[in-house]
Amino acid sequence: MSNKGSSEPSTIAGSGRQNAPQTSKNSVLLVATLATFVTPFSMSSVNIALPAIGAEFGMDAILMGWVTTSFLLSSATFLVIFGRLSDIHGRKRVFTYGVSIFALASLLISVSPSPEILILMRVVQGVGGSMVATTSVALITSVFPPGERGKALGINSASVYTGLSAGPFLGGLLTQYLGWRATFLAVVPLMAFVLLLVFISMKGEWMEARGEGFDITGSAVYCFVLVSTVYGFSILPSYAGVAMLAAGLLGLVAFVRYESRAKSPVLDIRLFRGNRVFTFSNLAALINYASTSAITFLMSLYLQYVRGLDAQGAGTVLLAQPVIQAVLSPVAGRLSDRIEPRFISSAGMAIISAGLFALATISTETPQLLIVANLAVLGFGFALFITPNTNAIMSSVEKRHLGVASGTLATMRQVGQTLSMGFAMMVLALYVGPVKITPPLYPAFMGSLKVMFAFFALLCLVGMAASLARGRVAGNSGQPSKTPP
């Protein structure tokens, strides 16, 4: 089947092609972009609200970390599964359900009476978030041809970083004047508006894998592998963490062997075996998110605890990184339509590494202007890496694999984010322990920051090597890379 994009959604049953009612490319881009604004807005506003949440429920630093990690782990677990389901049953359908679940969970979080209920609802919110994340990029790729895809994905990426930008600032305002619950409640009308636009402007459906089977056994094994591996990593160096990590790795071997023989696999292993661009681009994405996703969490704690800023002030400082990302992502996307993406992405990873090495030198006296400059450098690197890397991944597969490809990329992001938070929580446990962060513990906390940022900087250099190793992206010359039949 041709990889060439189309502005007309379609369904495919067997070998017959049926044209669905035409939906404009811009309508799809608008709806997907708005939804992908809301989810990162929610995530980043939560990071700035964590001290307030911890204060109300008496949570220590480790438990506060689980407010973030529970969402990431839940989302990561279901991304590829919902990606496959969207290819079979319709990307718009899965997207719509995801928006609805995310809105409902946000409402329930805003009235949570205990930390246990809050974390449980964050798990449900993560399920909805996975449905939105895995279909948004796939929907855009479905309707935009290769020559326009980088620009469209750049606009979508800009919405992510606009959400990340608005989250700390608006979340800080909401937390300071209305309380932390308002940061979750604010999401509900935004998602309701997205649903309204779906019903008004998006006609037809996209399901190029319609009629194919769904691999229930493989999906169950996949869930076990992700939960065991990521959760086990997050509770290291305990014996239970080691045992779960080992079980997850053994499960991964079984999953690969099973999926290699499955008639309709939930994750087609041939996407990795026969497609160097797809494999190394996803690996680079995993490493990028693993080395950067804990930055906002850690800097929020540093600015509010060590530097004494309120939620609004900390949110304002943290604006620097996502604002630069939002401004430059569309530019990087357009460049990736014309210039080899691996060079742009690799340069971005190098810049991120430099910014992380700089953050590893911060102290209790570091000028705020220098901190803002470091965050801006990171934002520049993120913009150069993420959109070209996404364009490379989505242009390297056939249309019937777009949902799975989008789900795989989103899984790399969520697993990377969860591993990043897991590493941060492990180091905090070793340096600070499961207690509230108080002035006597500030030196230990600062020591943990230096270790984490230095490690993340080195990890980024490994990611740069993976980015360079992908080779030439054939889609950049007008014909996307093909997966094996």
N, C-alpha and C positions, 0 to 999 in steps of 0.2 A: 504494500500500500504506500502511496506517495506520502512524503513528509511535508509537502507543500501546504502552507497555511491557507485558510479560507475564512471569509467573513460570514459564511453560512454554517450554522450548526448542523450536524447530521447524526443520524443513527445508522448503524450497520447491523444487519442480521444476515449471517452467512456471507454470501458474496454480493448481495443486493445493497445498493445505496439508496437511502430515502432522504430527500431534502426536507428539513424541518423549516418552519417559518423563519424568515431572515431576521437576525438580530444584528444591529450595527456593532462594529468593533469597539466603538467609543462607549456604547452602553455597557458592554461586558467589562471594559477597562474601568469605568466609573464605579460599578458595583463592587468589583474585586478590590479596587484600590481603597474604597471606603471601609470595607471589611478588614483589609489588612492594615488599615490605620488603627482600628479599634483594639485589636488584640495586643499589639505592642504598647499602645497607650495604657491599657490595663496593666500589663506586666511592669512597665517602668514606673507607673504611679504607685504600684504596690511596694516597690523597692524603697521609695521615699517615705511611704507610710509605715514601714516595718517597725521603727522604734515606737510609734504610737500604738500599733497593734500589740507589740510586746509589752508595753507599759500597762495596757488595759487588762491583758490576760496573764501578766506575770511570767512571760516567756523568756527563756535564756536565748543566747545567740544561736545555738544549734537548732532549737525548735523554731526560731524565727526563720532560719534558713529553709526549713521544711515548708513554710508558707509559699516560698518560691519553687522549691524542688518538687513538691507534690504536683503542681501544675505541669512542670516540664516533663516529669516522668510519665504522667498520664498521657499527655499529648504525644510524646515520642512513641509510646507503646502502640498507638492506633493509627499513626500517619500512613504507613504503607498499606495497612488493611483497608482504610477508607479510600485510599488512592485506587486500589484495585476495585473496590465496590463502585466507585464513581465511574471507572472505565466501563463497567458492566451495566450499571443501573442508571447512570446519568450524573454528570458532574454538577449540574445546577441543582438537582435534587439533594445530593449530599451536602452541597454548599448551604442550601436553605435550611436543612435540618441542623447543621452546625451552628449557623447564626442564631437559631431559635434556642438551642441548648445553651449556648454561651450566654445569651441574654438572661435566661431563666436562672442559671447558676449564679450569675452576677447579682441578681436580685436576692437570692437566698443567702449569699455571702454577706450582703449588706445588713442582714438581720441575724447573723450567727450569734448564738448565746455563749459559745465556748470555742476554745482553740481546736478541739477535735472536730466539731461541726464545720468550722471554717476550712480546715484542711481537707475534709471530706468533700466539701463543695468546690474546693479548688481542683480536686481530682475530676469532678464532673465538668467543671469549666474547661479543664484540659482536654476532655473528650470532644467538646464542642469546638475548641480551638484547633484541634487536629483536623476536624472535618473542613473547617474554613481554610486552614493553611495548605492542606494537600490539594484543594480544588482551585484556589485562587490563581496560582501560577499556571495550572493546567488549562483553565478556562482562557486565560490570556494567550497562551501558546496555541490553543485550538483555533483562534480566530485571526491571529496576526501571522503573516508570512515571514520567513527568515529575514528579509531585508528590513522589516519594520519591528521585528521582535525585540531587539535589544533596547530600542527607544521605549517601547511599551513596558518592558520589564524594568527599565530604569525609572519610569514614572511610578510603577508599583512599588519598587524599592524605596523611592523617595517618600511614599506614603508611610512605609514602615518606619522610616527614620523621623518623619514628622510626628508620628505617634510616639516614638521614643523621646522626641524633643518635648512634646507637649506634656507627656506623662509626668516627669519630675516637677515641672513648673506648675502645671494646673493641679497635679496631685498634691504638691506642697501647699498650694493655696487652699484646696478643699480640706486637706488634713488639718491645717492650722486653724481655719475658721469654721468648718462644719464637722470636722471629725473624720477619721479614716474610713468610716463606712460610706461616706459620700463618694469616695474614689471608685467604689464598685457600683454604687447606684447610678452614677453618671453614665455608665456604659449602656444601661438598659435602653434609654431613648435613642441612642446612636444606632444600636443594632436593630431597633424597631424601624428606624428610617431606612436602613439597608434592606430589610425585608420588604418594605413598601416599594422600593425601587426594583427589587427582583420581580415582584408581581406586575409592576407597571411596564418595565422596559425590556426585560429579558424573555424573549419568546423562543420556544423550541428547546432542544436538549442536545447534549453532546455525550455519546456513549459508543465509541468505535469498537469496543469489545463486547457489545451486546450479544447475548446468547451463549457466551463462554461460561464455564463453570467457576465456582468460587471455592477455593481451597481452605476448608474449615480446619483440617488437621494442621496444615502448615501455618495457618494463622494462630492457632493455639500455641504451637511450639515457638513461633516468633514472639508472641507476648511473653512467654516464659523466659526466653533468652534475654529480652530487653529488660524486663523487671528484675531478674536475677542479677544480671551484669551491672546495670546502673545502680540499683539499690545496694547491691553488695559493695560496689566501689564507694558509695556515699557513706558507708558505715565502717570502712577500713580505719584503723588496722585491727579491728576486732576479729575474733575467730569466726563469728557468724558472717562477717563481711567476706573473709577469705573463702569460706565454704560456698557462699552464694555466688561469688565471682567465678569460682571453679565450676560450679554447676551451670552457670550461664555460658561459659566457654565450651563446655562439653555439649550443651544444648545447641550451640551455634554450629558445631561440626555436624550434629545430627540434622539440623535444619537445612544446611547446604546440601547434604547427601539426599535428603528427602525431596527438596525442591528441584534438584537436578533431574529427578525422574518423574515428577508430578506432571500430569497432563495439562492442568490449568493452574500453574503455581501462583501463589499470592505475590511472590517476588521472583521474577524470571532471572535466574542466576546467569543466564547467557548475556544479560545486559552488562554484567561486569566482566565476564570471561572474554567476550568478543568485542569490547568497546573500550579502548584505552582512555579516550577522552572522558567518557562517562565515569569510569572507575576512579581515575586520578583527580577529576574535578570534584567528585563526591568526597574523596579522601581529604582533599585540600579544604573543603567546606567543613568537614568534621573537625579538623585540627584548628581551623580558624575560630570556630565557635567555642571549642574546648579551651582555647587560650585567651578568650576575650569576654565571655559572657558574664563572668563574675565581677567584672570591673565596676559596673554600676552599683551592685550590692555592696562591694567592699568600700567604694568611695563614698557611698551614702552613709555607712557607719562611721568612716573616718571623719567626714565633714561635720556630722551631727554630734558624735561623741567626743572626738579628740579636738576638733576645731571649734566646737560649741555653736555651730550654726543651727538655726531653726529649720523646719522642713522646707519652708519657702526659699530660704537662702541657699540650702544645699541643692534644691531643685534648680535654682538659677545657675549655679556653678556647673551642674551636670548637663545643662543645655548645650554646652559648647560642642560636645562630641556628636550628638545626633543632628544638630542644626547643620553642621558641615556636611554630614552624610546626606541629608535631605537635599541640600543645594547641589551637590556634585554628582549624586547617583544618576540622574538623567543624562548628564554629560558623559559619564563613564559608560552608560548603556549605549549611547549613540556611537561612542568610540569603538565599542566591542562589535558593532555591525561592520566596521571598516578596518579595524586593526586586530591582529591576532590576540584573542582574549588572554592567552596564557601570559603574555608579556605584561599586560595591564594588571592582571590579578596578582602576578608575582611581585611586581613593584609595590602593589598595595600591601602585601604581606610583609615586605621588607620595612615599609614605613610604620606599620603596626608594631613590629618588633622593636624598632627604635623608640617609639612612644612608650612601650611597656618598660624598656630598660630605664627610660627617664623617670617613670612613675616609681620604679624600684628604689629611687634615691630620695623620695619625699620624706619629710620629717614633720615634727610638730610645729616647726617654724617656717616651712616652705611658703613663699608668697602665693596668695590665691591667684594672682595673674599668671604665675608660672604653671600652676595646676590647670588653669583654663587653657593655656597654650598647649600643654601636653595632651589634654583631652581633644583639642581641635586637631592636632596631628593624628591622633587615633581615628577621628572621624574622616579625615582625608584618606587614610589608608583603607578604612572600611569601604568607602565609596568606590575606590579603585578596584577592590577585590570582589565584592559580593555580586554586583550586577553583571559584570563580564563573566564571572564564574557560573552564575545562574543561566545566562544565555548559552554558554557552552554546553551545559548539561541538557537543557531542554531542546537544543538544536541537534543533539546527537542520537535521538531515538525516534522511532516511528510514532505516528499519531495514536495508534492503539495502545501505546505504552506511556502516554503523556501523564495519566493519573498516577501510575506507579512511579514514573520518573520524578514527578513533583512530590509525591509522598516520600520517595527515597531521599531527595534533597532536604525536605522538611524534617525527615528523621535525622539526617546528619546534623541539622541545626539544633533540634531539640535534644538529641543525645549529647551533642557537643556542649550545649548549655547545661545539661544535667551533670555531665562529667566535670565541667568547670565549677559548678556550684558544689558538687561532691568533693572535689579537691579542696575548695575553699573551706568547706565545713570540716574536713579532716584536719587541715592545718590549724584552723581555729580551735578545734578540740585539743590538739596537741599543745598549742601555745597558750590558749586562754582557758580551755576547759568548759564544761557545760554550766556556766554561771553567767550572770549579767555582767556586761562590760561596764566597769566602774573606773574612776581615775587611777587607783593603784595598779590596774591591769593594762593601762594605756601603753607602757613600754613593751609588754608582751604582745599586745595587739599590733603595734607598729613593727615589731620584729616579724610577725606573721605576714604582714603586708609586703615587706621587702622580699621575703622568700617566695611568696606567691607571684608577685609581678616579675621577678627575675626568671622563675620557672616558665611562666607564660611567654615571656620574650624569647626564650630559647626554643620553646615549642613552636612558635611562629616561624622560626627559621626552618624547621622541619617541614612545616606547611608550605613554605615558599618552594622548597625542593620538590614536593609533591605537585605543586602547581606547574612548575616547569617541566615535570616528567610526563605530563599528559600528551605532549606532542601537539601537532597542528590540528586546529578545529576546522574540519572540512566545511562546516556550515558557513564559515566566514568567507568562503569563495562562492557561495551561492547554493551549494548542495550540502544539506546536513549529513552528518555521519549516520550510517545505517547500523542497526543492530542485526544480528544474524537472523535469518528466517526461522 
